[in-house]
Amino acid sequence: MAVDMRLPTVIKAMSLSVSAADRKDMVVPGDVITSDTGFMRGHGTYVDEDKLTASVAGEVQRVDKLICVRPLKTRFNGEVGDVVVGRITEVQQKRWKVETNSRLDSVLLLSSVNLPGGELASRNDLCSAEVQSVFSDGALSLHTRSLKYGKLGQGVLVQLSPSLIKRQKTHFHNLPCGASIILGNNGFVWLYPTPGQQEEEAGGFYTSLEPVSLSDREVISRLRNCLLALAAHKVLLYDTSVLYCYESSLQHQVKDILKPEVMEEIVMLTQQKLLEQEG
């Protein structure tokens, strides 16, 4: 029987210092954010003895005079225009219900669906969509009218916290390593092999049922482990951070990436590359 033994190793010291202006204010419930009465109370805060206090653990965000706390771990609170990846949980006559990591199931009306080639979806199928509107009870109304949205084919779903997904202009990326990624604002990330002949703006819709090659499966598995490593160290996920983490992991086997000491080394290298890029 094979035994996996790991001995202590010396980790190279790396400078990850951040200036005071760039440092985020992190708070836990009960922490006093400010005693200045000129600020307005936002989500995740309450007033106690004329002091604005945090009610959740998270990052303090200031917009003019409004102060709110963005929770580190929370359900997805969707906004119009957000890109989501979800699983169809119920197929009805005029609409589908979709699990999108929010408090309530999202609704995808059949009048808002445009699937290439007349492709039909069934229960447990995965799809990418965009938030069209938000109902009064907080449920999300989705649409897939653009060709870049729709049913997802062969790939891997990684479920992470929505707070780790960085908001960008586009959440669909073809990575140079040979795989593509959809970073859903709801924390659901879809990894799939980049099609050889992909229609413009086809998104994650991939009709080929041919077996995925071993090399593509290894790339996707490596990306999946890199995502889990970044998420474990609370690093924001976007195309650049994922790619840097992938490059930093190439000196290790895929199965070793999730070992604690390897994970820490890869994430530190990734953070160093990100700081060098910003600097």
Secondary structure, DSSP 8 states (H G I E B T S, - for coil): -------------------TTT---EE-TT-EEE--TTSEE-TTEEEETTEEEESSSEEEEEETTEEEEEESS------TT-EEEEEEEEE-SSEEEEE-SSSS-EEEEEEEE--GGG----TT-EEEEEEEEE-TTS-EEEEE-STTSEE--S-EEEE--GGGB---S--EEE-TTSEEEEE-TTSEEEEEE--SS--TT-TT-----S---HHHHHHHHHHHHHHHHHHHTT--BSHHHHHHHHHHTTTS-GGGTTSHHHHHHHHHHHHHHHHHHH-
